[in-house]
Amino acid sequence: MVIQGHQERAMTALKPAQEKKPPFISRLAPEDRCHLNGLAMDQGEPAWVSMISQSDVAEGWRDHRHDGGLVMDVRTNEVVCEGLSMPHSPRWYKRRLWLLNSGSGELGYVDLKKGTFEPLCFVPGYARGLAFHGKYALVGLSKARNQSFSGLALDEQLQKRNAETRCGIVVVDIETGDLLHHLRIEGVVEELFDVAAIAGAIRPMLPGFKTDEIRHMVRFGEA
C-alpha cells in the first residue's frame, strides 16, 4: 500500500501541465493567431492577459489592429475589456488593472465593473512596457518600424499634436496623469519591449558581453 501511494504521487508529479489557451483558439500552433502579448499577475498567480484580436488563423490579428484588442481573465476565460487598439503590458497595481492601449498611445486602466478602458494620459510613442514605483508609472516608448502607425489612432494623435514618435521612457503621475519626466534614447535602439523598476538600485547599468567591463564590474555570490 505504501509503495502504491508513492507510485501514485510520482505519476501525478510527472503529468504534463494543463494546456492553457484562449477558448477561441482551436489549437496551439506557432502561427501568431491572436498575438497574445502581455500577462498581469495577481498575488503571484497569472490573472489577466492582453491580446490584439480573437483571430483563429495565422497572423489574423493584423486585420484587427484598430479595435480588435481585448483583455481576458485567464482564471475564468472571461473577456473583461474589448474594443482596444493593440493593448500591451497589463499590470495589477494598487487594486487597478493598468494597461497600455498602444494603438491609441494611451496609459489607463480597465474598469472591471463596467468592462471599459479608462485612459489617463497620452504618450508620444508606441507604448510597450509598464512598471510602477509609488505613485509613478514608467512607460516604455518605441518608434514606428515603418515610419508611421498607419491605420491607428496613434498616428492621427501624433499629427494633431505636431509630434513625432520617440524611443525612451516617460514617468507619469498616476494621480494626475501628468508626464513628469522623460528619458530619450537615440541611436541604433528604436524599440523597447519592457520596463522594470529596480528598488534600491543607484545608477544601474548593463555592461554587455562584448567589452572587458563585464570581467571587472560583475560579481557572483556563492551558489
N, CA, C and O of each residue as an XYZ file, in Angstrom:
892
protein
N       0.827     -1.203      0.000
C       0.000      0.000      0.000
C       0.860      1.250      0.000
O       0.548      2.231     -0.675
N       1.956      1.208      0.769
C       2.844      2.371      0.809
C       3.489      2.589     -0.546
O       3.578      3.716     -1.034
N       3.949      1.470     -1.159
C       4.580      1.579     -2.477
C       3.599      2.131     -3.499
O       3.954      2.981     -4.315
N       2.367      1.644     -3.453
C       1.362      2.121     -4.394
C       1.130      3.626     -4.220
O       0.986      4.353     -5.204
N       1.096      4.088     -2.972
C       0.902      5.511     -2.721
C       2.023      6.340     -3.308
O       1.778      7.394     -3.894
N       3.273      5.866     -3.152
C       4.411      6.581     -3.729
C       4.315      6.613     -5.247
O       4.627      7.632     -5.864
N       3.887      5.512     -5.857
C       3.761      5.462     -7.310
C       2.715      6.457     -7.802
O       2.918      7.141     -8.805
N       1.598      6.530     -7.087
C       0.544      7.448     -7.497
C       1.020      8.894     -7.421
O       0.735      9.699     -8.308
N       1.753      9.219     -6.345
C       2.255     10.588     -6.212
C       3.283     10.891     -7.292
O       3.320     12.001     -7.822
N       4.113      9.913     -7.618
C       5.121     10.111     -8.659
C       4.466     10.330    -10.012
O       4.892     11.202    -10.770
N       3.431      9.546    -10.329
C       2.741      9.695    -11.601
C       2.064     11.060    -11.696
O       2.043     11.686    -12.756
N       1.507     11.511    -10.564
C       0.869     12.829    -10.557
C       1.889     13.917    -10.831
O       1.609     14.863    -11.566
N       3.079     13.788    -10.240
C       4.125     14.792    -10.430
C       4.633     14.817    -11.863
O       5.082     15.857    -12.345
N       4.565     13.672    -12.551
C       5.090     13.584    -13.908
C       4.073     13.990    -14.970
O       4.426     14.112    -16.143
N       2.821     14.201    -14.579
C       1.815     14.587    -15.561
C       2.148     15.968    -16.123
O       2.523     16.860    -15.363
N       2.020     16.163    -17.434
C       2.321     17.473    -18.011
C       1.344     18.521    -17.510
O       0.203     18.215    -17.162
N       1.814     19.772    -17.478
C       0.962     20.869    -17.040
C      -0.236     21.012    -17.973
O      -0.142     20.749    -19.172
N      -1.342     21.425    -17.414
C      -2.554     21.581    -18.208
C      -2.354     22.635    -19.285
O      -1.840     23.721    -19.020
N      -2.760     22.308    -20.483
C      -2.617     23.226    -21.604
C      -3.550     24.413    -21.426
O      -4.751     24.245    -21.215
N      -2.986     25.619    -21.513
C      -3.788     26.823    -21.372
C      -3.766     27.590    -22.681
O      -2.701     27.843    -23.244
N      -4.927     27.952    -23.157
C      -5.042     28.753    -24.364
C      -6.381     29.471    -24.343
O      -7.314     29.014    -23.683
N      -6.492     30.598    -25.062
C      -7.786     31.280    -25.141
C      -8.845     30.340    -25.719
O      -8.527     29.540    -26.599
N     -10.083     30.413    -25.255
C     -11.116     29.473    -25.700
C     -11.438     29.562    -27.186
O     -11.949     28.601    -27.762
N     -11.147     30.707    -27.822
C     -11.452     30.844    -29.247
C     -10.346     30.282    -30.139
O     -10.516     30.210    -31.356
N      -9.220     29.885    -29.554
C      -8.132     29.286    -30.318
C      -8.369     27.782    -30.398
O      -8.478     27.109    -29.373
N      -8.449     27.256    -31.622
C      -8.774     25.844    -31.801
C      -7.633     24.925    -31.390
O      -7.873     23.822    -30.900
N      -6.397     25.367    -31.584
C      -5.256     24.568    -31.154
C      -4.028     25.464    -31.073
O      -3.958     26.507    -31.724
N      -3.058     25.039    -30.258
C      -1.816     25.785    -30.141
C      -0.913     25.468    -31.328
O      -0.658     24.304    -31.636
N      -0.437     26.516    -31.986
C       0.435     26.351    -33.148
C       1.292     27.610    -33.276
O       0.855     28.688    -32.874
N       2.511     27.496    -33.831
C       3.398     28.662    -33.973
C       2.972     29.550    -35.134
O       3.718     29.714    -36.099
N       1.768     30.127    -35.043
C       1.210     30.893    -36.158
C       0.834     32.325    -35.776
O       0.366     33.083    -36.626
N       1.029     32.706    -34.519
C       0.737     34.077    -34.085
C      -0.678     34.484    -34.488
O      -0.869     35.454    -35.220
N      -1.657     33.743    -34.009
C      -3.038     33.975    -34.428
C      -3.658     35.210    -33.770
O      -4.189     36.081    -34.459
N      -3.589     35.284    -32.448
C      -4.249     36.394    -31.739
C      -3.251     37.406    -31.190
O      -3.649     38.462    -30.698
N      -1.966     37.098    -31.269
C      -0.887     37.948    -30.761
C      -1.085     38.254    -29.277
O      -1.134     39.415    -28.870
N      -1.196     37.198    -28.483
C      -1.239     37.346    -27.029
C       0.126     37.855    -26.582
O       1.142     37.205    -26.827
N       0.156     39.026    -25.922
C       1.442     39.693    -25.717
C       1.730     40.159    -24.298
O       2.834     40.630    -24.028
N       0.770     40.041    -23.380
C       1.017     40.568    -22.043
C       0.331     39.746    -20.969
O      -0.708     39.131    -21.211
N       0.924     39.739    -19.773
C       0.397     38.968    -18.648
C       0.461     39.804    -17.381
O       1.496     40.393    -17.072
N      -0.640     39.857    -16.650
C      -0.681     40.512    -15.346
C      -0.842     39.448    -14.271
O      -1.679     38.552    -14.386
N      -0.030     39.558    -13.224
C      -0.083     38.619    -12.113
C      -0.871     39.230    -10.960
O      -0.866     40.446    -10.769
N      -1.541     38.382    -10.200
C      -2.258     38.807     -9.004
C      -1.899     37.846     -7.878
O      -2.253     36.668     -7.919
N      -1.193     38.358     -6.871
C      -0.736     37.548     -5.744
C       0.082     36.344     -6.211
O      -0.074     35.233     -5.706
N       0.951     36.590     -7.180
C       1.860     35.558     -7.656
C       1.267     34.560     -8.624
O       1.940     33.601     -9.003
N       0.021     34.757     -9.035
C      -0.631     33.837     -9.957
C      -1.042     34.564    -11.235
O      -1.413     35.736    -11.178
N      -0.982     33.885    -12.401
C      -1.454     34.503    -13.646
C      -2.924     34.896    -13.526
O      -3.746     34.103    -13.066
N      -3.253     36.122    -13.939
C      -4.624     36.603    -13.760
C      -5.248     37.122    -15.057
O      -6.338     36.689    -15.432
N      -4.569     38.043    -15.745
C      -5.134     38.624    -16.965
C      -4.089     38.610    -18.076
O      -2.889     38.697    -17.818
N      -4.561     38.500    -19.313
C      -3.679     38.577    -20.474
C      -4.260     39.566    -21.479
O      -5.474     39.753    -21.559
N      -3.372     40.190    -22.239
C      -3.792     41.091    -23.314
C      -3.475     40.445    -24.650
O      -2.496     39.711    -24.784
N      -4.314     40.724    -25.637
C      -4.088     40.213    -26.992
C      -4.700     41.183    -27.987
O      -5.547     42.001    -27.626
N      -4.273     41.092    -29.235
C      -4.671     42.094    -30.218
C      -5.954     41.730    -30.946
O      -6.597     42.606    -31.524
N      -6.344     40.461    -30.934
C      -7.630     40.101    -31.537
C      -8.034     38.703    -31.096
O      -7.270     38.008    -30.426
N      -9.235     38.298    -31.474
C      -9.710     36.942    -31.210
C      -9.613     36.082    -32.470
O     -10.425     35.179    -32.674
N      -8.632     36.360    -33.299
C      -8.467     35.616    -34.544
C      -7.983     34.193    -34.286
O      -7.227     33.944    -33.347
N      -8.426     33.268    -35.128
C      -8.013     31.869    -35.032
C      -7.355     31.396    -36.325
O      -7.389     30.208    -36.645
N      -6.750     32.339    -37.073
C      -5.988     31.991    -38.275
C      -4.611     32.635    -38.169
O      -4.423     33.587    -37.412
N      -3.664     32.121    -38.917
C      -2.286     32.604    -38.851
C      -2.206     34.103    -39.126
O      -2.669     34.584    -40.161
N      -1.609     34.837    -38.178
C      -1.416     36.283    -38.258
C      -2.717     37.040    -38.527
O      -2.699     38.131    -39.098
N      -3.830     36.463    -38.118
C      -5.118     37.117    -38.327
C      -5.277     38.400    -37.536
O      -6.097     39.249    -37.887
N      -4.502     38.552    -36.469
C      -4.595     39.755    -35.637
C      -4.269     41.025    -36.408
O      -4.737     42.106    -36.048
N      -3.472     40.908    -37.465
C      -3.064     42.096    -38.219
C      -4.250     42.818    -38.868
O      -4.155     44.002    -39.188
N      -5.350     42.118    -39.059
C      -6.537     42.729    -39.658
C      -7.425     43.411    -38.625
O      -8.464     43.970    -38.976
N      -7.027     43.371    -37.352
C      -7.889     43.913    -36.297
C      -7.110     44.814    -35.345
O      -7.423     44.890    -34.157
N      -6.098     45.495    -35.870
C      -5.251     46.318    -35.007
C      -5.994     47.526    -34.438
O      -5.685     47.985    -33.339
N      -6.963     48.034    -35.178
C      -7.623     49.284    -34.786
C      -8.491     49.131    -33.541
O      -8.405     49.951    -32.628
N      -9.324     48.092    -33.491
C     -10.244     47.976    -32.355
C     -10.561     46.528    -31.980
O     -11.594     46.259    -31.366
N      -9.681     45.600    -32.346
C      -9.949     44.193    -32.033
C      -9.320     43.701    -30.747
O      -9.500     42.541    -30.377
N      -8.577     44.568    -30.051
C      -7.846     44.146    -28.863
C      -8.738     43.874    -27.665
O      -9.841     44.410    -27.561
N      -8.248     43.033    -26.761
C      -9.028     42.676    -25.582
C      -8.131     42.253    -24.435
O      -6.947     41.970    -24.615
N      -8.725     42.217    -23.248
C      -8.077     41.687    -22.050
C      -8.966     40.578    -21.514
O     -10.181     40.741    -21.402
N      -8.349     39.447    -21.183
C      -9.100     38.280    -20.719
C      -8.605     37.836    -19.351
O      -7.405     37.860    -19.075
N      -9.529     37.435    -18.509
C      -9.207     36.846    -17.215
C      -8.927     35.362    -17.447
O      -9.835     34.614    -17.811
N      -7.686     34.929    -17.240
C      -7.323     33.545    -17.550
C      -7.903     32.559    -16.542
O      -7.933     31.356    -16.800
N      -8.359     33.055    -15.405
C      -8.933     32.167    -14.393
C     -10.358     31.763    -14.740
O     -10.833     30.710    -14.315
N     -11.043     32.610    -15.520
C     -12.439     32.336    -15.867
C     -12.691     32.302    -17.368
O     -13.785     31.945    -17.807
N     -11.666     32.678    -18.171
C     -11.811     32.827    -19.625
C     -12.807     33.925    -19.994
O     -13.347     33.931    -21.100
N     -13.046     34.843    -19.078
C     -13.969     35.952    -19.330
C     -13.226     37.128    -19.958
O     -12.147     37.505    -19.501
N     -13.809     37.704    -21.007
C     -13.273     38.929    -21.594
C     -13.713     40.093    -20.713
O     -14.906     40.378    -20.608
N     -12.752     40.766    -20.080
C     -13.090     41.840    -19.145
C     -13.079     43.211    -19.806
O     -13.609     44.172    -19.249
N     -12.475     43.310    -20.997
C     -12.470     44.576    -21.733
C     -12.154     44.277    -23.193
O     -11.268     43.473    -23.485
N     -12.869     44.917    -24.107
C     -12.621     44.712    -25.531
C     -12.758     46.030    -26.276
O     -13.032     47.067    -25.672
N     -12.565     45.988    -27.602
C     -12.604     47.211    -28.390
C     -11.336     48.032    -28.277
O     -11.337     49.226    -28.574
N     -10.245     47.394    -27.846
C      -8.969     48.080    -27.643
C      -8.137     48.075    -28.918
O      -8.411     47.321    -29.851
N      -7.116     48.929    -28.943
C      -6.231     49.015    -30.097
C      -4.821     48.592    -29.700
O      -4.073     49.367    -29.102
N      -4.471     47.369    -30.034
C      -3.145     46.812    -29.776
C      -2.716     46.970    -28.310
O      -1.671     47.561    -28.039
N      -3.506     46.453    -27.367
C      -3.165     46.597    -25.946
C      -1.902     45.828    -25.575
O      -1.600     44.783    -26.153
N      -1.172     46.363    -24.602
C       0.055     45.743    -24.112
C       0.171     45.931    -22.597
O      -0.495     46.775    -21.997
N       1.031     45.123    -22.014
C       1.559     45.311    -20.660
C       0.505     45.492    -19.568
O       0.563     46.488    -18.848
N      -0.453     44.580    -19.412
C      -1.386     44.696    -18.286
C      -0.644     44.513    -16.965
O       0.230     43.653    -16.850
N      -0.995     45.320    -15.976
C      -0.353     45.242    -14.660
C      -1.399     45.479    -13.567
O      -2.188     46.418    -13.661
N      -1.410     44.645    -12.547
C      -2.292     44.839    -11.401
C      -1.519     45.627    -10.349
O      -0.536     45.137     -9.792
N      -1.974     46.861    -10.079
C      -1.247     47.733     -9.156
C      -2.233     48.633     -8.432
O      -3.079     49.276     -9.054
N      -2.116     48.673     -7.109
C      -2.996     49.491     -6.266
C      -4.468     49.229     -6.583
O      -5.264     50.155     -6.743
N      -4.804     47.942     -6.669
C      -6.178     47.481     -6.862
C      -6.791     47.974     -8.174
O      -8.005     48.148     -8.275
N      -5.944     48.196     -9.168
C      -6.416     48.547    -10.503
C      -5.661     47.735    -11.547
O      -4.483     47.419    -11.378
N      -6.359     47.404    -12.624
C      -5.733     46.707    -13.738
C      -5.296     47.745    -14.762
O      -6.095     48.203    -15.579
N      -4.018     48.109    -14.709
C      -3.465     49.119    -15.604
C      -3.125     48.494    -16.952
O      -2.866     47.295    -17.050
N      -3.132     49.332    -17.991
C      -2.956     48.808    -19.345
C      -2.455     49.911    -20.270
O      -2.754     51.090    -20.074
N      -1.693     49.510    -21.275
C      -1.290     50.422    -22.343
C      -2.138     50.113    -23.570
O      -2.065     49.017    -24.125
N      -2.940     51.085    -23.988
C      -3.706     50.945    -25.227
C      -2.822     51.513    -26.335
O      -2.996     52.652    -26.770
N      -1.883     50.702    -26.773
C      -0.753     51.182    -27.570
C      -1.156     51.787    -28.903
O      -0.537     52.752    -29.349
N      -2.178     51.241    -29.549
C      -2.599     51.764    -30.843
C      -3.193     53.156    -30.770
O      -3.335     53.833    -31.788
N      -3.545     53.586    -29.553
C      -4.057     54.940    -29.347
C      -3.066     55.817    -28.588
O      -3.296     57.013    -28.410
N      -1.958     55.213    -28.141
C      -0.957     55.975    -27.402
C      -1.419     56.375    -26.016
O      -1.152     57.491    -25.572
N      -2.114     55.474    -25.322
C      -2.701     55.833    -24.043
C      -2.264     54.904    -22.908
O      -2.143     53.692    -23.082
N      -2.035     55.508    -21.751
C      -1.907     54.780    -20.494
C      -3.222     54.941    -19.750
O      -3.752     56.048    -19.654
N      -3.750     53.846    -19.224
C      -5.003     53.928    -18.488
C      -5.230     52.659    -17.694
O      -4.296     51.900    -17.436
N      -6.466     52.434    -17.311
C      -6.796     51.241    -16.541
C      -8.149     50.695    -16.982
O      -8.961     51.403    -17.578
N      -8.368     49.429    -16.678
C      -9.624     48.770    -17.014
C     -10.572     48.870    -15.822
O     -10.230     48.462    -14.712
N     -11.748     49.408    -16.056
C     -12.798     49.400    -15.036
C     -13.451     48.023    -15.098
O     -14.248     47.748    -15.995
N     -13.117     47.168    -14.152
C     -13.567     45.781    -14.202
C     -15.069     45.644    -13.986
O     -15.654     44.639    -14.390
N     -15.698     46.618    -13.367
C     -17.149     46.561    -13.180
C     -17.888     46.941    -14.461
O     -18.896     46.326    -14.809
N     -17.384     47.955    -15.155
C     -18.034     48.419    -16.378
C     -17.523     47.710    -17.631
O     -18.197     47.695    -18.661
N     -16.325     47.122    -17.538
C     -15.734     46.490    -18.708
C     -15.228     47.493    -19.721
O     -15.245     47.226    -20.923
N     -14.773     48.658    -19.245
C     -14.312     49.717    -20.140
C     -12.868     50.094    -19.837
O     -12.373     49.881    -18.731
N     -12.204     50.657    -20.838
C     -10.856     51.182    -20.661
C     -10.958     52.665    -20.357
O     -11.601     53.412    -21.094
N     -10.325     53.094    -19.267
C     -10.362     54.490    -18.848
C      -8.976     55.110    -19.061
O      -8.070     54.877    -18.261
N      -8.801     55.899    -20.132
C      -7.480     56.487    -20.395
C      -7.098     57.535    -19.362
O      -7.939     58.307    -18.902
N      -5.819     57.553    -19.004
C      -5.302     58.541    -18.062
C      -4.538     59.645    -18.777
O      -4.679     60.821    -18.439
N      -3.720     59.267    -19.773
C      -2.938     60.275    -20.483
C      -2.454     59.726    -21.820
O      -2.465     58.518    -22.058
N      -2.028     60.649    -22.689
C      -1.439     60.301    -23.981
C       0.076     60.296    -23.843
O       0.648     61.141    -23.156
N       0.724     59.332    -24.506
C       2.186     59.279    -24.508
C       2.675     59.272    -25.957
O       2.090     58.586    -26.796
N       3.740     60.023    -26.268
C       4.175     60.224    -27.661
C       5.048     59.101    -28.211
O       6.243     59.291    -28.438
N       4.454     57.947    -28.422
C       5.187     56.827    -28.996
C       4.370     55.560    -28.870
O       3.278     55.560    -28.302
N       4.915     54.476    -29.412
C       4.230     53.194    -29.283
C       4.540     52.644    -27.900
O       5.667     52.231    -27.626
N       3.535     52.642    -27.029
C       3.734     52.278    -25.627
C       3.808     50.765    -25.460
O       2.923     50.027    -25.891
N       4.893     50.326    -24.819
C       5.078     48.887    -24.575
C       6.080     48.745    -23.432
O       7.224     49.187    -23.542
N       5.648     48.133    -22.344
C       6.475     48.034    -21.150
C       5.974     48.999    -20.090
O       5.935     50.209    -20.312
N       5.587     48.458    -18.923
C       4.985     49.285    -17.880
C       5.430     48.790    -16.506
O       5.372     47.596    -16.211
N       5.874     49.726    -15.675
C       6.272     49.404    -14.302
C       5.825     50.545    -13.399
O       5.502     51.635    -13.871
N       5.810     50.282    -12.091
C       5.346     51.281    -11.135
C       6.322     51.421     -9.976
O       7.005     50.475     -9.585
N       6.361     52.637     -9.442
C       7.122     52.911     -8.223
C       6.377     54.013     -7.479
O       6.341     55.160     -7.924
N       5.786     53.653     -6.346
C       4.991     54.639     -5.624
C       3.808     55.094     -6.460
O       3.038     54.273     -6.958
N       3.664     56.404     -6.612
C       2.552     56.930     -7.406
C       2.958     57.224     -8.853
O       2.285     57.977     -9.556
N       4.057     56.627     -9.279
C       4.564     56.901    -10.617
C       4.536     55.650    -11.503
O       4.835     54.542    -11.058
N       4.173     55.864    -12.754
C       4.218     54.804    -13.760
C       5.375     55.080    -14.703
O       5.591     56.223    -15.108
N       6.112     54.050    -15.052
C       7.196     54.154    -16.026
C       6.743     53.435    -17.290
O       6.491     52.230    -17.277
N       6.643     54.187    -18.378
C       6.107     53.661    -19.630
C       7.195     53.646    -20.694
O       7.836     54.666    -20.949
N       7.404     52.487    -21.313
C       8.365     52.382    -22.400
C       7.748     52.840    -23.714
O       6.594     52.528    -24.005
N       8.519     53.582    -24.507
C       8.053     54.089    -25.794
C       8.968     53.608    -26.914
O      10.179     53.487    -26.734
N       8.373     53.336    -28.071
C       9.133     52.907    -29.240
C       8.757     53.739    -30.453
O       7.657     54.286    -30.541
N       9.698     53.821    -31.385
C       9.419     54.480    -32.655
C       8.676     53.521    -33.582
O       8.625     52.315    -33.339
N       8.105     54.078    -34.644
C       7.411     53.258    -35.636
C       8.430     52.482    -36.462
O       9.474     53.019    -36.830
N       8.128     51.228    -36.752
C       9.045     50.413    -37.547
C       9.082     50.856    -38.999
O      10.123     50.777    -39.651
N       7.947     51.323    -39.509
C       7.867     51.737    -40.914
C       7.574     53.227    -41.045
O       6.903     53.661    -41.981
N       8.089     54.004    -40.091
C       7.974     55.461    -40.104
C       6.566     55.987    -39.836
O       6.384     57.203    -39.761
N       5.573     55.128    -39.690
C       4.224     55.600    -39.388
C       3.424     54.483    -38.736
O       3.779     53.307    -38.821
N       2.334     54.878    -38.083
C       1.415     53.915    -37.484
C       0.122     53.946    -38.291
O      -0.951     54.229    -37.759
N       0.240     53.656    -39.559
C      -0.883     53.752    -40.480
C      -2.072     52.925    -40.000
O      -1.933     51.755    -39.642
N      -3.238     53.556    -39.999
C      -4.457     52.869    -39.612
C      -4.740     52.878    -38.131
O      -5.753     52.332    -37.694
N      -3.863     53.491    -37.342
C      -4.057     53.533    -35.896
C      -4.352     54.960    -35.434
O      -3.909     55.930    -36.049
N      -5.101     55.070    -34.352
C      -5.417     56.382    -33.794
C      -4.158     57.102    -33.331
O      -4.126     58.332    -33.290
N      -3.118     56.340    -32.982
C      -1.861     56.943    -32.540
C      -1.284     57.849    -33.614
O      -0.792     58.934    -33.303
N      -1.334     57.430    -34.863
C      -0.808     58.238    -35.965
C      -1.572     59.556    -36.069
O      -0.972     60.615    -36.253
N      -2.878     59.487    -35.953
C      -3.713     60.690    -36.018
C      -3.421     61.629    -34.851
O      -3.352     62.845    -35.030
N      -3.250     61.067    -33.663
C      -2.972     61.889    -32.484
C      -1.614     62.582    -32.582
O      -1.466     63.732    -32.166
N      -0.639     61.889    -33.125
C       0.684     62.492    -33.285
C       0.637     63.659    -34.266
O       1.249     64.700    -34.029
N      -0.087     63.483    -35.363
C      -0.219     64.568    -36.336
C      -0.974     65.752    -35.736
O      -0.610     66.907    -35.955
N      -2.013     65.456    -34.988
C      -2.815     66.503    -34.357
C      -1.986     67.319    -33.375
O      -2.185     68.528    -33.249
N      -1.063     66.673    -32.683
C      -0.241     67.346    -31.680
C       1.086     67.842    -32.252
O       1.924     68.378    -31.527
N       1.269     67.655    -33.572
C       2.511     68.055    -34.238
C       3.718     67.444    -33.526
O       4.688     68.131    -33.204
N       3.630     66.140    -33.292
C       4.673     65.436    -32.547
C       5.192     64.256    -33.347
O       4.513     63.741    -34.235
N       6.395     63.838    -33.021
C       6.998     62.661    -33.627
C       7.178     61.585    -32.568
O       7.297     61.875    -31.377
N       7.196     60.338    -33.023
C       7.405     59.253    -32.071
C       8.830     59.291    -31.539
O       9.746     59.786    -32.196
N       8.991     58.767    -30.358
C      10.313     58.719    -29.750
C      10.518     57.376    -29.064
O       9.561     56.681    -28.723
N      11.762     57.032    -28.873
C      12.111     55.840    -28.113
C      12.630     56.301    -26.760
O      13.490     57.179    -26.685
N      12.113     55.711    -25.698
C      12.566     56.101    -24.374
C      11.586     55.680    -23.302
O      10.807     54.744    -23.485
N      11.632     56.381    -22.180
C      10.771     56.091    -21.035
C      10.187     57.399    -20.523
O      10.903     58.390    -20.382
N       8.892     57.404    -20.245
C       8.267     58.567    -19.623
C       7.783     58.174    -18.228
O       7.383     57.035    -17.988
N       7.829     59.141    -17.319
C       7.367     58.943    -15.950
C       6.064     59.708    -15.782
O       6.013     60.918    -15.999
N       5.006     58.994    -15.394
C       3.670     59.577    -15.301
C       3.180     59.522    -13.857
O       3.303     58.495    -13.189
N       2.628     60.630    -13.386
C       1.967     60.659    -12.081
C       0.589     60.025    -12.261
O      -0.257     60.588    -12.955
N       0.351     58.871    -11.652
C      -0.910     58.162    -11.885
C      -2.080     58.804    -11.150
O      -3.226     58.397    -11.345
N      -1.812     59.799    -10.310
C      -2.898     60.509     -9.638
C      -3.414     61.666    -10.485
O      -4.592     62.016    -10.408
N      -2.533     62.265    -11.298
C      -2.924     63.429    -12.096
C      -2.872     63.183    -13.603
O      -3.529     63.889    -14.368
N      -2.094     62.186    -14.035
C      -1.915     61.949    -15.462
C      -0.847     62.821    -16.088
O      -0.671     62.797    -17.306
N      -0.127     63.594    -15.283
C       0.931     64.466    -15.802
C       2.181     63.660    -16.145
O       2.564     62.749    -15.411
N       2.820     64.008    -17.281
C       4.103     63.422    -17.653
C       5.196     64.266    -17.004
O       5.455     65.392    -17.429
N       5.832     63.719    -15.978
C       6.753     64.496    -15.157
C       8.183     64.481    -15.674
O       8.885     65.489    -15.588
N       8.614     63.356    -16.205
C       9.996     63.228    -16.673
C      10.022     62.335    -17.907
O       9.085     61.581    -18.169
N      11.110     62.436    -18.655
C      11.280     61.508    -19.768
C      12.762     61.251    -20.007
O      13.613     62.113    -19.785
N      13.033     60.060    -20.459
C      14.383     59.654    -20.849
C      14.319     59.290    -22.322
O      13.620     58.351    -22.703
N      15.040     60.025    -23.144
C      15.004     59.794    -24.589
C      16.208     58.959    -25.002
O      17.343     59.267    -24.638
N      15.951     57.905    -25.760
C      17.015     57.016    -26.227
C      17.173     57.201    -27.729
O      16.216     57.046    -28.487
N      18.381     57.530    -28.151
C      18.644     57.758    -29.568
C      19.751     56.832    -30.047
O      20.405     56.164    -29.246
N      19.952     56.797    -31.352
C      20.970     55.913    -31.912
C      20.331     54.680    -32.524
O      19.247     54.758    -33.102
N      21.005     53.536    -32.399
C      20.535     52.318    -33.053
C      19.311     51.720    -32.363
O      18.554     50.975    -32.985
N      19.112     52.038    -31.087
C      17.961     51.492    -30.356
C      16.727     52.335    -30.671
O      16.704     53.536    -30.402
N      15.709     51.704    -31.239
C      14.480     52.410    -31.592
C      13.235     51.786    -30.981
O      12.140     52.336    -31.100
N      13.399     50.634    -30.322
C      12.247     49.962    -29.728
C      12.583     49.440    -28.337
O      13.687     48.956    -28.090
N      11.610     49.547    -27.432
C      11.696     48.939    -26.109
C      10.561     47.931    -25.982
O       9.466     48.144    -26.504
N      10.830     46.842    -25.290
C       9.824     45.796    -25.158
C       9.322     45.624    -23.730
O       8.273     45.016    -23.517
N      10.048     46.147    -22.753
C       9.569     46.077    -21.381
C      10.337     47.072    -20.523
O      11.396     47.564    -20.914
N       9.791     47.357    -19.357
C      10.394     48.282    -18.403
C      10.306     47.642    -17.021
O       9.298     47.021    -16.684
N      11.353     47.792    -16.229
C      11.347     47.262    -14.862
C      11.894     48.313    -13.912
O      12.856     49.010    -14.235
N      11.285     48.426    -12.748
C      11.777     49.313    -11.699
C      12.582     48.476    -10.709
O      12.065     47.510    -10.148
N      13.845     48.841    -10.493
C      14.733     48.084     -9.610
C      14.845     48.839     -8.289
O      15.560     49.837     -8.194
N      14.143     48.360     -7.284
C      14.119     49.043     -5.990
C      15.500     49.042     -5.343
O      16.177     48.015     -5.315
N      15.913     50.198     -4.824
C      17.168     50.305     -4.097
C      18.406     50.419     -4.955
O      19.508     50.539     -4.420
N      18.265     50.386     -6.275
C      19.429     50.463     -7.165
C      19.770     51.921     -7.472
O      18.878     52.745     -7.674
N      21.058     52.228     -7.506
C      21.538     53.567     -7.848
C      22.439     53.456     -9.074
O      23.436     52.734     -9.054
N      22.094     54.158    -10.118
C      22.848     54.166    -11.376
C      23.119     52.754    -11.898
O      24.278     52.395    -12.102
N      22.088     51.951    -12.117
C      22.313     50.617    -12.686
C      22.781     50.722    -14.136
O      22.493     51.708    -14.814
N      23.491     49.719    -14.601
C      23.951     49.709    -15.987
C      24.077     48.278    -16.472
O      24.182     47.344    -15.678
N      24.065     48.120    -17.791
C      24.251     46.818    -18.416
C      25.577     46.837    -19.163
O      25.664     47.453    -20.225
N      26.614     46.182    -18.644
C      27.919     46.236    -19.302
C      27.983     45.462    -20.608
O      28.822     45.760    -21.457
N      27.111     44.470    -20.786
C      27.153     43.687    -22.020
C      28.260     42.651    -22.000
O      28.982     42.511    -21.012
N      28.387     41.923    -23.106
C      29.351     40.826    -23.179
C      30.502     41.096    -24.149
O      31.412     40.276    -24.265
N      30.473     42.230    -24.841
C      31.460     42.472    -25.888
C      32.639     43.321    -25.427
O      33.592     43.514    -26.182
N      32.586     43.830    -24.205
C      33.694     44.635    -23.709
C      34.295     43.978    -22.469
O      33.749     43.015    -21.931
N      35.423     44.516    -22.030
C      36.131     43.950    -20.886
C      35.491     44.345    -19.557
O      35.872     43.828    -18.506
N      34.517     45.261    -19.600
C      33.914     45.756    -18.360
C      33.264     44.651    -17.545
O      33.294     44.684    -16.315
N      32.680     43.679    -18.220
C      31.943     42.642    -17.503
C      32.857     41.826    -16.588
O      32.394     41.278    -15.587
N      34.144     41.738    -16.917
C      35.087     40.974    -16.096
C      35.387     41.678    -14.783
O      35.736     41.029    -13.797
N      35.254     42.999    -14.760
C      35.642     43.770    -13.584
C      34.453     44.300    -12.787
O      34.604     44.662    -11.620
N      33.274     44.348    -13.406
C      32.145     45.009    -12.761
C      31.065     44.055    -12.268
O      30.229     44.442    -11.452
N      31.068     42.819    -12.749
C      30.024     41.872    -12.364
C      30.591     40.844    -11.395
O      31.615     40.217    -11.665
N      29.918     40.680    -10.274
C      30.340     39.710     -9.270
C      29.191     38.762     -8.962
O      28.041     39.185     -8.844
N      29.507     37.485     -8.835
C      28.509     36.478     -8.497
C      28.822     35.912     -7.122
O      29.966     35.571     -6.820
N      27.783     35.815     -6.287
C      27.971     35.243     -4.968
C      28.053     33.734     -5.030
O      27.988     33.136     -6.104
N      28.194     33.131     -3.877
C      28.264     31.681     -3.829
C      26.931     31.075     -4.213
O      25.878     31.630     -3.899
N      26.970     29.936     -4.893
C      25.743     29.270     -5.336
C      24.992     28.730     -4.133
O      23.927     28.131     -4.287
